[in-house]
Amino acid sequence: MAIKAPRGTFDILPDRATLWNRVEAAARKVFHLYGYGEIRTPIFESVKLFASSIGETTDIVEKEMYIFQKGRETYALRPEATASVVRAYIEHNLHKTRAFQKFYYIGPMFRAERPQAGRFRQFHQIGVEAIGSADPLLDAECITMAADLFGELGVGGFTITLNTLGTDESRGRYREVLSLHLRQNRDALCENCRARIERNVFRALDCKVEGCRRITRSGPNVQDHLTDADRESFEKVTNALTGAGVAHEVDGFLVRGLDYYTGLVYEFLHGGLGAQNAICAGGRYDHLVADRGGPDVGATGFALGMERLIMALVDAQRGEAKDPRTPQVMLVNVGDEPRTRIFQLVLELRRRNVAAEMDHEARSTKAQMRAANRLGAPFVAVIGEDELESGRLKIKNMHTGEETPATFDTIADVLTSKLKAPAPKHSES
């Protein structure tokens, strides 16, 4: 009897593997430009890790994990990677090395779902996790980075949808009015959503049953129940995306199916993929690290499905993949006012293949300069109120101390020219 690959899995044959390699190379190129480093975690972990992180009432934990026992230990094949990355961050005390860390991963995940187009039992994800900062511009960076990856691959035809669940106060307000609305329509809900009213009411917003979707979307919108601080934080993200030229829509009913999400959530939807049209999704999870026994720090990230991305791929990767592990230039802010303009400049430089970085940790100017030295950035530009007003700045060569004048419009050209020039020779004495 012929033995075939298990249902919901598939072989990646050599002619197809070329395309997979090109997608992975494009991801590494873009992530390195943004300062992310690769992390690889085991494909199986303690089942307790996923149950406590993802949520015991989620479909993933209740129905979809592949669980096995070895001796007294119970393990699960990983259904997603965020919980594993957070576990590694805490276990290896990475916050003591550097509190703010940027990771990316590429690898297989496993869920016992009903196989269909774009959904498999062994599937592959490319994702990022930025741990150690609550900066809204970091969320904007993640979304922009995903959009840049799709641009690098030539994938178009997607829309970006955003929402925010807010902090505990906003979620408490919304939970109360949403629960009341669903109880008033209880008889028209599916069995799962009736149970979710008591167990985790926000999960009802993610239900795919059409009748439930009509009821939830006729009810209260989370955007109408945000605190002023949460609304301001969300607007910083949307304004930054608008300034960066990243088109997006706001959907006040969007949630993600994992319990650890707090604050911002988002999806990239592709119109050509049918029912399974989400090719990338993510958001902020500011409580997960502390809940797992680590420091109380903010975190954000996303994951994209490689199978769905490859289905949507319409053009080959352009150019050769690079591996710049350190920024080529650090833009240092003096005070808070220049940060949004610096954010835009950093994006412009990255899109010109210059590995640029900015501060996301609210550090002083001196601390940012020390960070540039520590990271090995060959060039630094300091931007304060004077530079913001005049549009002029100076690019400092960290090796020679030479300063070159530039403007906001010419900084990319000046840096590109300098990075192509041969390194200066030191005279012998």
C-alpha positions in Angstrom: 0.0 0.0 0.0 1.4 3.4 -1.0 2.0 5.8 1.9 1.2 9.4 1.2 1.9 12.6 3.1 -0.5 13.1 6.0 -3.8 14.9 5.3 -3.3 18.7 5.6 0.4 18.5 4.8 2.4 18.7 1.5 5.9 18.3 0.1 7.8 21.3 -1.2 9.6 19.9 -4.2 12.8 21.4 -5.7 11.1 23.5 -8.4 8.7 25.0 -5.8 11.4 25.3 -3.1 13.1 28.0 -5.3 10.1 30.3 -4.8 10.0 29.6 -1.0 13.7 30.5 -0.8 13.1 33.7 -2.6 10.3 34.7 -0.1 12.5 33.8 2.8 15.4 35.8 1.4 13.2 38.8 0.8 11.9 38.6 4.4 15.5 38.5 5.8 16.5 41.4 3.6 13.7 43.6 4.8 13.9 42.5 8.5 17.6 43.2 8.6 17.1 46.7 7.2 14.7 47.3 10.1 17.2 45.9 12.6 15.6 42.5 13.4 17.6 39.4 14.2 16.6 35.8 13.6 15.5 33.6 16.5 14.8 29.8 16.2 12.8 28.0 18.9 11.8 24.4 19.2 8.8 23.1 17.2 7.4 21.6 20.4 7.0 23.1 23.8 5.2 22.4 27.1 1.5 22.4 26.5 1.2 24.7 29.5 3.1 27.4 27.6 0.5 27.6 24.8 -2.6 27.1 27.0 -1.5 30.0 29.4 -0.4 32.3 26.6 -2.9 31.8 23.8 -5.9 31.3 26.1 -7.5 28.1 27.4 -10.9 29.0 25.8 -9.5 29.5 22.3 -10.2 27.0 19.5 -6.5 26.5 19.1 -6.0 25.2 22.7 -9.4 23.5 23.0 -9.5 21.7 19.6 -6.4 22.2 17.4 -3.2 21.4 19.2 -1.2 18.3 18.5 -0.4 17.0 22.0 1.8 14.1 23.0 3.2 12.8 26.3 6.7 11.7 27.1 7.1 10.3 30.6 5.4 12.8 33.0 5.8 15.7 30.5 3.0 16.8 28.1 4.1 18.6 25.0 2.4 20.3 22.0 3.6 21.0 18.5 3.7 24.7 18.3 0.5 26.2 16.9 2.2 29.7 16.8 5.5 31.2 17.7 4.9 34.3 19.8 4.6 32.3 23.1 7.9 30.5 22.3 9.8 33.7 21.5 8.5 35.3 24.8 9.6 32.2 26.6 13.1 32.4 25.1 13.3 36.1 25.9 12.6 35.4 29.6 14.5 32.1 29.9 17.8 33.5 28.5 17.4 36.8 30.4 17.7 38.8 27.2 16.1 41.8 28.9 19.2 42.0 31.0 21.4 42.2 27.9 19.3 44.8 26.2 15.8 45.5 27.3 14.5 46.3 23.8 14.9 43.5 21.4 13.8 42.8 17.8 13.3 39.2 16.6 12.1 37.5 13.5 11.4 33.8 12.8 10.7 31.5 9.9 9.4 28.0 10.3 6.6 25.4 10.5 3.5 25.5 12.8 0.9 22.9 13.5 -2.9 23.0 14.0 -5.4 20.2 13.6 -7.8 22.2 11.5 -10.0 21.1 8.6 -7.7 21.4 5.5 -8.8 23.7 2.7 -7.3 26.1 0.2 -4.8 28.3 2.2 -5.2 26.3 5.4 -3.1 23.3 6.3 -2.3 21.2 9.4 1.4 21.9 9.0 1.9 25.4 7.7 4.7 27.9 7.7 4.9 31.4 9.2 7.2 34.3 8.9 6.9 36.6 11.9 8.4 39.4 14.0 8.3 40.2 17.7 9.6 43.6 19.1 9.8 43.3 22.9 10.6 46.0 25.3 8.8 49.1 24.1 5.3 50.6 24.3 6.0 53.1 21.5 3.1 53.5 19.1 5.6 54.3 16.3 6.9 50.8 16.8 3.5 49.4 15.8 3.6 51.6 12.8 7.1 50.3 12.0 5.8 46.7 12.1 2.9 47.4 9.7 5.2 49.4 7.4 7.8 46.6 7.4 5.2 44.0 6.4 4.0 46.3 3.6 7.6 46.8 2.5 8.1 43.0 2.4 5.1 42.6 0.1 6.4 45.5 -2.0 9.8 43.8 -2.2 8.1 40.6 -3.5 5.8 42.5 -5.9 2.7 41.4 -4.1 -0.2 43.9 -4.4 -3.9 43.8 -4.1 -4.1 43.8 -0.3 -5.8 46.0 2.2 -4.7 46.8 5.7 -7.4 46.9 8.4 -6.7 48.2 12.0 -8.4 48.4 15.3 -7.5 48.8 18.9 -8.8 46.9 21.9 -7.4 49.6 24.2 -6.0 49.2 27.7 -7.8 47.5 30.6 -10.0 50.5 31.2 -11.2 50.7 27.6 -11.7 46.9 27.3 -13.7 47.0 30.6 -16.0 49.6 29.2 -16.5 47.8 25.9 -16.9 44.4 27.5 -19.8 45.6 29.5 -21.8 47.1 26.6 -20.9 44.3 24.2 -22.0 41.6 26.7 -25.3 43.4 27.2 -25.9 43.6 23.4 -25.1 39.9 22.9 -27.3 38.8 25.8 -30.2 40.7 24.2 -29.7 38.7 21.0 -28.6 35.5 22.7 -31.2 33.2 21.0 -29.9 34.2 17.5 -26.3 33.4 18.3 -24.5 30.2 17.6 -23.7 27.8 20.4 -20.1 28.9 20.6 -20.9 32.6 20.8 -23.5 32.0 23.6 -20.7 30.3 25.6 -18.3 33.2 24.8 -20.6 35.7 26.4 -19.5 34.3 29.8 -16.1 33.0 29.0 -14.5 35.6 26.6 -17.0 37.9 25.0 -14.5 39.5 22.6 -14.1 36.1 20.9 -17.7 36.5 19.6 -16.4 39.3 17.3 -14.2 36.8 15.5 -17.0 34.4 14.8 -17.3 33.5 11.1 -21.0 32.5 11.3 -22.9 35.0 9.2 -25.8 35.4 11.6 -23.4 36.1 14.5 -21.4 38.6 12.4 -24.6 40.5 11.6 -25.5 40.7 15.3 -22.0 41.8 16.5 -21.6 44.4 13.8 -25.0 45.9 14.6 -23.8 46.4 18.2 -21.4 48.8 20.0 -18.1 49.7 18.4 -15.0 49.6 20.5 -13.8 52.9 19.0 -16.7 54.6 20.8 -15.5 53.4 24.2 -11.8 54.2 24.2 -10.2 56.4 26.9 -8.6 59.6 25.6 -5.2 58.1 26.1 -6.0 55.0 24.1 -7.5 57.0 21.3 -4.4 59.2 21.2 -2.1 56.2 21.0 -4.2 54.7 18.2 -4.1 58.0 16.3 -0.3 58.1 16.5 -0.2 54.8 14.7 -2.7 55.8 12.0 -1.1 59.3 11.5 2.3 57.7 11.2 1.1 55.3 8.6 -0.6 58.1 6.7 2.6 60.1 6.8 4.5 57.1 5.5 2.1 56.6 2.6 0.8 53.3 3.9 -2.9 53.0 3.0 -5.2 51.5 5.7 -8.7 51.3 7.0 -10.1 51.3 10.5 -12.6 48.5 11.5 -13.9 49.0 15.1 -15.0 45.3 15.2 -11.7 43.7 14.3 -10.2 41.4 16.9 -7.6 38.6 16.9 -8.3 35.1 18.0 -5.6 34.9 20.7 -6.1 36.1 24.2 -2.8 37.8 24.7 -3.5 40.7 22.4 -4.0 44.1 23.9 -4.3 47.5 22.2 -3.6 47.6 18.5 -4.6 44.7 16.2 -4.5 44.5 12.4 -4.8 42.3 9.3 -3.6 42.3 5.8 -6.3 41.0 3.6 -5.8 39.8 0.0 -8.8 39.8 -2.4 -7.6 36.9 -4.5 -7.4 34.2 -1.8 -11.1 33.3 -1.2 -12.3 32.6 2.3 -8.8 32.4 3.8 -7.8 35.9 2.7 -5.7 37.1 5.7 -2.1 36.9 4.6 -0.7 38.8 7.6 -2.0 39.7 11.1 -0.6 41.0 14.3 -0.8 43.5 17.1 0.3 44.5 20.6 0.6 42.2 23.6 1.8 44.3 26.5 0.9 41.9 29.3 2.3 38.6 28.0 5.9 39.0 29.0 5.0 40.0 32.6 2.3 37.2 32.8 5.0 34.6 31.9 7.3 35.8 34.7 9.3 38.4 32.8 9.7 42.1 33.1 6.6 44.4 32.7 7.4 45.6 29.2 5.4 46.4 26.0 5.6 44.1 23.0 4.2 44.0 19.5 4.5 41.8 16.3 2.9 40.0 13.4 2.9 36.7 11.6 2.2 36.0 7.9 1.4 32.7 6.3 3.9 31.7 3.8 1.5 29.4 1.9 -1.0 32.3 1.5 1.8 34.8 0.6 3.1 32.5 -2.1 -0.4 32.0 -3.4 -0.7 35.8 -3.7 2.8 36.3 -5.2 2.6 38.0 -8.6 6.2 38.9 -9.2 9.7 37.6 -8.5 12.0 39.1 -5.9 14.1 41.9 -7.3 17.8 42.2 -6.6 20.1 40.2 -4.3 19.3 39.5 -0.7 21.6 41.3 1.7 22.4 40.6 5.4 23.1 44.0 7.1 22.9 43.1 10.8 23.7 46.6 12.0 22.3 49.9 11.0 24.3 52.0 8.6 22.9 55.2 10.0 21.3 56.2 13.3 19.0 59.2 13.4 19.1 60.7 16.9 16.3 62.9 18.3 16.8 65.9 20.6 13.5 66.1 22.5 10.2 64.5 21.4 9.1 66.9 18.7 11.3 65.6 15.9 10.4 61.9 16.3 7.6 61.7 13.8 9.8 63.4 11.1 12.7 61.1 12.0 10.3 58.1 11.6 9.5 59.3 8.1 13.2 59.8 7.2 14.1 56.4 8.6 11.4 54.8 6.3 12.7 56.8 3.3 16.2 55.6 3.9 15.2 51.9 4.4 13.3 52.1 1.1 16.6 53.3 -0.5 18.3 50.2 0.9 20.0 52.1 3.7 19.8 50.3 7.0 18.5 53.1 9.2 17.5 53.1 12.9 15.8 55.5 15.4 15.2 55.4 19.1 12.1 53.6 20.4 13.1 53.7 24.1 12.7 57.3 25.1 16.4 57.6 25.7 18.4 60.8 26.1 20.5 62.2 23.3 23.7 61.0 24.9 22.2 57.5 25.5 21.2 57.4 21.8 24.8 58.3 20.7 26.1 55.5 23.0 23.6 53.1 21.4 24.8 54.1 17.9 28.4 53.3 19.0 27.4 50.0 20.5 25.5 49.0 17.4 28.4 50.0 15.2 26.5 52.5 13.1 29.1 54.2 10.8 27.0 57.4 10.4 24.8 59.4 12.8 22.6 62.4 12.2 21.2 64.4 15.2 17.9 66.2 14.7 16.4 68.7 17.1 14.2 71.8 16.8 16.7 73.8 14.8 17.1 71.0 12.2 13.3 70.4 12.2 12.7 74.1 11.4 15.5 74.6 8.8 15.3 71.1 7.2 19.1 71.0 7.3 21.3 68.6 9.3 24.8 67.2 9.5 25.8 63.6 8.9 28.7 62.6 11.2 31.1 59.8 10.2 31.6 57.9 13.5 35.0 56.6 12.4 36.6 59.9 11.3 34.5 62.5 13.0 33.9 64.3 9.6 30.5 66.1 9.3 28.8 66.4 6.0 25.9 68.9 5.5 22.6 67.6 4.0 18.9 68.4 3.9 16.0 66.2 4.7 15.5 65.8 0.9 19.1 64.9 0.2 20.1 62.8 3.2 19.4 59.5 1.3 21.6 60.6 -1.7 24.4 61.7 0.6 24.4 58.5 2.6 24.1 56.3 -0.5 27.1 58.1 -2.0 29.2 57.8 1.2 28.3 54.1 1.7 29.5 53.3 -1.8 32.8 55.2 -1.2 35.9 53.2 -0.1 36.7 53.3 3.6 39.4 55.9 4.4 42.9 54.6 4.9 44.7 55.4 8.1 48.2 56.8 7.8 51.0 54.9 9.5 53.1 56.9 11.9 
